[in-house]
Amino acid sequence: MEFVATSMPGIAELLADELSSLGISVTETGRAHVAFTGGTADALRVCLWSRLAERVLLSLATLGVTPDIAPEKLAASQDWLSLVGNDAPLHIHLEHGPGVRGDNRISTKRFIQALPPQFTVSRDARGSCCIRARLDPNEAHLWLDLAGDPLHRRGYRLAGGRAPLRETLGAAMLWAAGWRQGNHPAVLMDPFCGSGTLLIEAAQIAAGWAAGAQRQHYGFQQWRACRRQLWQDAMEEAAESARQPLPEMSLKGFDVDGRAIQLAQQNAERAGVRQAIHFERRELGALRSRDFADQGLLVANPPWGERLDEQQQAGWLHFALGRLLAKLAPNWQAVLLGADAEVMDRSGMDLQSQWRLKNGPFNNFIRLYHSRQPAQVEVVTIAESSAFEVPEGAQPLVNRLRKNGKHLRRWLEREDIQCYRLYDRDLPEFNVAVDIYGDQVLVQEFKAPKTVDPEKAKQRRDLAVTAVRAALGVHREQVHLRTRERQKGNQQYQKLDGQGRYRLVREGQAQLLINLQDYLDTGLFLDHRPTRLKIAEEASGKRFLNLFAYTGSATVHAAVGGAKRTVTVDASKRYLEWAACNLAANGFSTEQHELVRADTMRWLDECQEQFDLVFCDPPTFSNNKSRSDFVVEEHHGELIRKIMRRLEPGGVLYFSCNYRRFQLDPSISKWYQVEDISRWSIPEDFRRNDKIHVCYAIRHVED
């Protein structure tokens, strides 16, 4: 007989390979189906053992008729008494093919009305003889559905979480990666395991269990031509396969959602493989080298991101995944499911194979990767000699840059620093700051007063850029120029050109996004580096709060340091999106690390949560449409008191401010234990300007 096994569109090639491995004679492979020949036993074997097939169909009729008469003609084409056994009801699924107009519900009703009167129709596929039909413009097709319920319903998953992965799709991902019985790596990991489908399928495949070992209902049970003894023996053989012991292997599933982990454990228990899988609530960014072996396979369905901001986060999450494997598991392969090729490309891994498929309404990709070591960033430092001769007017700045660079060199190497300030208006004639961000240089010109001739100011600016290029030996494309002037309100946060060009730099163990072109500020305040690194050291197991958070760099350090929860508060939607991308680039989600768009003072009034560690770096001045203006000199005392009400005993608030004439409210020292750590908090590259900020460690007074 001629049968058709259907699949999700795009994975029929994988299904054909699977059926061949089951000893099935494949005759044709389409995009969403595989045709095969064989007897009834072969069809039962596909139903019970295939992990990729959705249905198994036996063609009953193909008629050259038009849709206006097709339902009645199809119903009349069969001897239904010889087809349907055990007085079973019929379950009918009829659809219109492309180009056929009208309501398929009406066509279904006409088909049912044309059936012999002794047959009843059921909406439930279980216990029914299942019939499928399709009306095309000039043909009509009728099939017997031997599966009944779709074959992806294995019987072990009662709950699937928010976005459950279809079992057949999970099995296709594993098949694409070469995961077979007796031929698989010893370690498999899913860092976004959800309800555990991939791991459960992997365990059962490795053990050689039949996909339908736990199912009790199939369409073939009501097919008169299929002898009861034949299908009973086939189902008993499938059930018997689940008694085979699970092989020695390590299967690990991680997820940020504790509820999803509980569902996964329950599903694995029903599937009979709970003892083979380690489930744990942990985020991608919290994985460590001990979680990996020398060889292994990572298989995952990472968050896709349907909205634009979510797609950006998804892209950085893929980056974090690729970087993690390159660092901790360089010999591993990875198979990922995704919806956006550009997002998936952000992983930076070597693409080995790809399958395009249709997953419901989504166009998806299954991609097989091998991890790849990223190119090392060459941090810009002072060259041994000038790269080229400079005009006489630029030479003083070259000399000062070389002096500063030599002074900082050992410190940079010892502290392993990639981003630092090289020069900060040391010479009166060069009113610029020079900051290094990995292999890029930012030159910030402080706008000259109106009394200075604009042409002369331009000449000085050009000389400064020339001196920087010569002293550092960098190409002009590596140098970015910004002009700063006194800002009002939130002007320092305004976007400049809208190109959205971000690059990553490393600070300690954190990867942080900077933007050297779109904004006046880069997204990373270099002078707070020691405080951020201290937060990373102290955050393990603590609840961390970041107020006036900007792009959330301190939050990232807390997350990398092992904070069990973080809350990041800022009034800017754009900067919270930036913070979300910062978190994603380090493998952390906004579920465990909450981002709150709110006025900080008002949020503190409404907050009921307590924290162990707080960082607050308020602006000198800010305005907000929802309340009166915030002036740090006037309002910082009230702000600190509000924060201290949310700080647990034994906790610490790191309060910083860059207002040059800042004086701490005397009442704060009266009621709390205050330690001025300003000198410690100013790093070596800012010591030439030690008024850059003040910083205090504020604690509750111990009883």
BAGU-529924 format. One record per residue (C-alpha): y, z, x; residue in three letters. Coordinates in steps of 0.001 Angstrom, whole numbers, plus 500000, padded with zeros to 6 digits. Each point is the difference from the previous one (the first is absolute). Example, Ala and Ser with C-alpha at 12.3 -4.5 7.8 and 13.67 -1.06 7.14 Angstrom:
residues 2
495500507800512300ala503440499340501370ser
//
This chain:
residues 703
500000500000500000met503652499548500955glu502083503165500132phe503605500773500873val501173503192501668ala503726500540499492thr502324501826502357ser503639500873500413met501807496733500828pro500024499518503752gly496930501957501091ile497290497583498827ala499353499049503631glu499140503614500758leu497869500200496844leu498035496889501007ala499276501608503366asp498851503185498279glu497726498150497560leu498413498074502862ser499269503309501718ser498207501067496787leu497758496933500212gly501776498099497210ile500224496177500138ser503731499219499809val500796496476498784thr503792500017499607glu502940502161500998thr503302499796498126gly503059502214500195arg498789502554497460ala496318499201499539his496762499318501833val497278497888498369ala496394500753500860phe496540498947498863thr496996502178499403gly497892501766497469gly500769502939497783thr499084502425502791ala502650498442502252asp502654500419497331ala499001503656499539leu500158500541503745arg503594498736500115val500956502237497070cys498497503079501607leu500650499470503708trp503139497918500446ser503069502085500822arg502449497104499824leu498986498234496771ala501871500782496775glu497582498306497571arg496829497916499975val500033497195497440leu497277497676498696leu501357496740498600ser498903499494496390leu502015496922499061ala502702497612501158thr501255497799497187leu502412497076500169gly502086501136497046val503653500809499409thr501254503523499231pro500595499269496310asp496232499806499347ile498616501773503078ala499396503535498571pro497720498769497228glu498228497498502271lys499255502672502613leu498673502413497375ala497715497289498627ala498686498997503426ser497664502990500390gln496834501363498471asp501373503514499887trp496759501600498835leu498216498787503126ser502893501107502225leu500804503516498770val497369502705500114gly499489503397498397asn502276499189497061asp502912500644502339ala503584499323498911pro502032497317501722leu502985500745502184his502248496929500054ile502671499112502559his501668496629499373leu503050498729501860glu502138496890500073his500052498102503260gly503158498494501578pro501696497520497744gly498487501267496755val502564501238497515arg499455502486497224gly498774503562499631asp496592500687501517asn499532502824497474arg499956497422497236ile497498497872501921ser497830503095500525thr500073500757496274lys498946496425499196arg497127500244502497phe498786503258498446ile500194498582496478gln497795497083501058ala497206502266501284leu496867500648497911pro500762502729497443pro497340502431501251gln501890500574503288phe502574502743500317thr502803500069502528val500920503011502126ser503112500721502030arg497917501977502482asp498139498037502677ala497467502801500442arg496872499469497934gly501168496510499033ser499018496472500914cys503145498796501754cys501285496475499416ile502923498344501776arg501678496744499033ala502903497905501235arg501765497178498198leu501465497306502243asp501981496959498747pro496935497720499889asn497067502323500600glu498612503261498696ala497775502358502005his497622502748498885leu498339502550502263trp497676502962499737leu501514502913501920asp497166501854501729leu502323502735501322ala501488501263496748gly502585502388501357asp501604498561503164pro497879500731503046leu502813501869501766his499330502872497593arg497386501690502145arg499864503176497945gly501254502503502571tyr503767499796499461arg501303501721496899leu503576500334501269ala501864497775502399gly503410501506500674gly503240498066499689arg498947496614501422ala496201499933500227pro498381497378502185leu497363497932498229arg496578500695501482glu499196496324500522thr503272499508501879leu499289502998502203gly496535498617500730ala501533496593500822ala502321501634502543met497028501694501646leu497950496785499946trp502920498139501602ala499988502561502814ala496271499542500587gly498979503366498556trp496288499587499237arg496875502085499655gln498792500702503516gly502967498205501567asn503200502004499946his502066502196502328pro499239503682500012ala503480500941498745val501953498719497000leu503357501363498911met502215499467496958asp503405501689500495pro501100499127496426phe496708500754498291cys501261500681496467gly496975500570497773ser497603499160502851gly498689496590498923thr499911498411503461leu498197502934501580leu497478500310497171ile499208496279500147glu499701500211503793ala497540502895499801ala497796498277497442gln500046496684501877ile499025501703503256ala497131501765498236ala498758496796498344gly500491501264496467trp500199497529497140ala503444499596498463ala498508500587496548gly497778502913500959ala501787502303497535gln500690497591497150arg497938500243496839gln501328497112497918his499958496257500674tyr500302496928497851gly496594498706501117phe498290502878498164gln500695498211496687gln498970496531501234trp496759499046498256arg498873497733502860ala500100502919502434cys496829502078499647arg500579503736499662arg497529500796502781gln501837497647502372leu503432501598499549trp498580503526499920gln498263499421503337asp503188498482501460ala502118502930498880met497470502527501305glu500020498247503383glu503809500202500068ala499951503689499035ala497336500685502633glu502284498565502715ser502396502916499442ala497332502379501243arg500183498557503498gln501683502422502409pro503527499335501159leu500186498870503639pro501796501885502737glu503668498998499806met503462501481499676ser501990499096496902leu503486501500499732lys502453499793497142gly503584501275500101phe502770499926497416asp503316501739499405val499155500573496316asp497895503133499537gly499004498957496480arg498705496672501327ala497874501860502555ile498464502077497203gln499179496839498022leu498499498408503094ala497763503001500589gln498847499938496378gln499324496261500102asn498059500337503249ala497953502804498460glu499047497811497034arg499231497142502381ala497600502199501967gly501838499669503315val502257503076500019arg498241501523503011gln500657496867502068ala503787499862499580ile502695502289501343his503014500092497670phe503220501726500989glu503576500141498786arg501908498701502987arg502551497259500600glu499726497060502353leu502621501480502299gly497986503223500334ala496875498289501383leu499157500846503589arg497793498614502764ser497164502362499040arg499702498165496672asp498972496770501753phe497029498894502091ala499842497302502690asp498785497406497483gln500585499904496271gly501357498257496941leu503110500909498025leu499947498643496473val502878500653497644ala502061498982497017asn503445501212501140pro502865500278497508pro501370496535499304trp503469500704498671gly501005498104496868glu503779500564500248arg502038498774502956leu500663503493501378asp496297500834499644glu499059496780501814gln502187501047502911gln498242503361500124gln496606498278499702ala500905497766502933gly500860502963502193trp496832501775498869leu497986496993501195his501901500230503270phe499000503657500289ala496375499102499294leu499924497325502707gly501711502282502500arg497595502845499210leu496945497833500649leu501498498575503178ala500641503510501275lys496912501888498802leu497350497349499289ala500649496884502114pro496429498714499577asn499910500260496212trp500132497283497390gln501900500340496742ala499577498274496657val502977500354497665leu500803498957496461leu503589499010499271gly502250497998497737ala502745498874502393asp499198498136503206ala503317500976501591glu499338503673499302val496512499732501485met501315498168503064asp501986503096500884arg496801501656501207ser500309498030503242gly496211499692500242met498076496830500900asp498918498139496861leu496391498821500231gln499158498824496466ser501681499798496618gln498985499496496369trp502456499258497183arg498982501369496630leu501238500703496518lys499846503662499031asn501001500154496357gly503652498880499884pro500410500374503775phe499492497498502789asn498310501988502753asn498726499605503519phe496972501476501715ile500775499968503701arg497778500883502917leu501890501210503066tyr499393501266503483his502405502590501358ser502452498819502629arg502057501890502528gln503720499526499254pro502342498809502710ala501477502862501956gln503730500591499554val501856499860503293glu502691502656499694val503312498807501404val501093501911503087thr502465499361502785ile498908497133502251ala499696500465503749glu502904497624500459ser502401498144497738ser498452497007498298ala503074497876500797phe503497500252501410glu502572501360497556val503782499600499811pro501956502595501925glu501144501682496790gly496397500675498930ala498829501521503273gln501140503596499264pro497840500058496872leu497060498536501907val500347502772502570asn500165502706497328arg496990498604498132leu498000499976503229arg501064503582500767lys499038501241496544asn496733498085500073gly498939501510503299lys500901503469498714his497857499578496886leu497050498126501524arg497731502943500853arg500804501738496716trp499142496865498025leu496677499618501811glu499116503684499715arg500816500217496280glu498633496494499237asp503155498995498145ile500563496495498649gln503382500459498275cys502933501606501740tyr503751499858500628arg500901498529503354leu503792500067499829tyr502536501693497699asp503654499102500686arg499857501386503535asp502768497672501209leu503320499821498120pro500179496216500304glu496529499533498457phe500075501747496645asn496362499228499108val496656501740499627ala496826498355501325val496725500975498341asp496519498814500963ile497404499417497275tyr496817498975501790gly500657496485501306asp503278499619498072gln503531501102500862val502710501034497539leu503602499911501180val502291501873497628gln503672499284500506glu502413502605498649phe502812498028498451lys503152500015502054ala503215501326498423pro502486497506498575lys502251500514503034thr497441498174502192val500300496231500181asp497017498489498069pro499461497337502659glu499839502631502725lys497544502042497907ala497806496920499611lys500029499431503765gln498940503613500578arg497203499596497475arg498742496846501690asp500127501690503393leu498020502949498610ala497228497754498668val499890498093503297thr499733503250501954ala497184501248497775val498005496788500406arg500461500000503758ala499167503680500544ala496948499967497729leu498763496493500711gly499649499090496330val500427496742498117his502984499603497696arg497625500010496977glu498987503553500904gln503590501256499761val501483500919496607his503700500714499575leu501567502206497338arg503610501100499530thr500549503534498740arg503141501419498447glu500877503136498072arg498050499929496741gln500721501460496603lys497361501418497698gly496744498070500287asn501425496932501746gln497851500678503045gln496966499226497862tyr501255496673498627gln497938496884500617lys501559497376502267leu498158496695499559asp496924500479497807gly497356498425502247gln497591502955499961gly498890499701503640arg498042503093500949tyr498162500856503167arg497879502965501008leu500590502466502778val497917502961501050arg501302503569500218glu497379502541500986gly496973499120497857gln502091498449497224ala500763496339499385gln503500499612498562leu501748497001498484leu503418499085501297ile502413497255499026asn502417498790502658leu501642497285497928gln500416500861496334asp501662503433500091tyr502616501765502042leu497483502779500682asp496540499087501229thr497928502370497858gly499323502413502863leu502449502599501346phe498983500315503652leu501708503344500593asp497593501745497584his496924498992502000arg499171503552501282pro500253501486496513thr497735497315498514arg497419500536502727leu500162503760499400lys499398499418496294ile496901497965500905ala498738502922502116glu500564502587497266glu499043498061496861ala496219500334500015ser498794501352496665gly503538500668498769lys502159498865497094arg502953498092501405phe503333499221498333leu502445497404501341asn503481500048498429leu502661497295500367phe497009498250501484ala501459496552500808tyr496975497831500989thr497565502911500114gly499251499983503739ser499640503802500042ala497581499723497075thr497863497542501950val499818502441502912his498964502782497626ala497296497792498476ala498722498921503415val499999503660500998gly497663500878497120gly502278501271497239ala497948500514496867lys502923498924497822arg503496498653500519thr502942499436497685val502816497678501064thr503292500100498083val502841497505500262asp502458498407497572ala499448496465501320ser497296497822498465lys500119497624502960arg499459502722502577tyr497166501567498027leu498312496588499960glu500525499914503765trp498448503473500220ala497010498789497957ala499498497134502453cys500323502442502910asn497240502113498482leu497821496955499292ala500372498742503580ala498373503269501083asn497237499885497384gly501494502381497435phe500637499517496294ser502698501267497692thr497424501882497926glu499599502886502410gln503443499394501495his502374499964497063glu503282498086500097leu502741501239497662val503190498148499234arg502449502717499048ala503173501826500855asp498814502657502438thr502072502868498630met498954499344496422arg496367499480501002trp499952503363501756leu501262501650496806asp497102498530498029glu497230500258502592cys497324502648499437gln497857499209503050glu499867502034503208gln499905498579503545phe499026501248503440asp502104497622502085leu503323498361499092val502245497525501793phe503518499396498707cys502503497702501681asp502839499562497481pro502772497460500462pro503494501171500825thr501123498602496688phe498337498132497155ser500933498984496509asn497674499714497059asn500696498587496555lys497961502741498352ser501951502944501444arg503034501017502014ser500297499053503655asp498019501890502645phe501982501202503018val497811501690502593val502713502301501337glu500684501296496511glu496559499923498364his497466500679502773his499818503740499254gly499020499382496393glu497556497290501138leu498250502320502471ile499699502805497444arg498388497599497519lys497537498857502663ile499110503546501015met498967500743496420arg497375497282500405arg498863501145503455leu496914502163500271glu500188503238501997pro498980499131503536gly501290496449499578gly502870498359501846val502918497765499076leu501301497666502695tyr503578499316498977phe501971497392501912ser503454498492499656cys501981497458502040asn503449501158498868tyr501815500650503287arg501982503013498739arg497168501593498062phe500065503811499680gln497071501734498330leu500889502072496929asp499974503658501256pro498112501149496898ser496954497972501099ile499621502080503150ser500508503138497936lys497162499328497572trp497581497967502123tyr498653499901503516gln501896497173501711val499196498526503403glu502380497455501496asp497727497431501628ile502646497336500471ser499721499879503780arg496211499706499876trp500145497361497239ser502258497631501944ile497768497746502117pro500599498955503585glu501459496616499051asp502728501680497925phe500932502803502394arg503111498084501071arg501267500561496455asn498684503405498989asp502193500089496874lys497843497352498353ile498613502577497559his499330503664499342val496589501314498986cys498802503377498716tyr496606501513499304ala500464502204496927ile497363502447498771arg499727502823497518his500605503427501497val496681501780500444glu499583503288498169asp
//
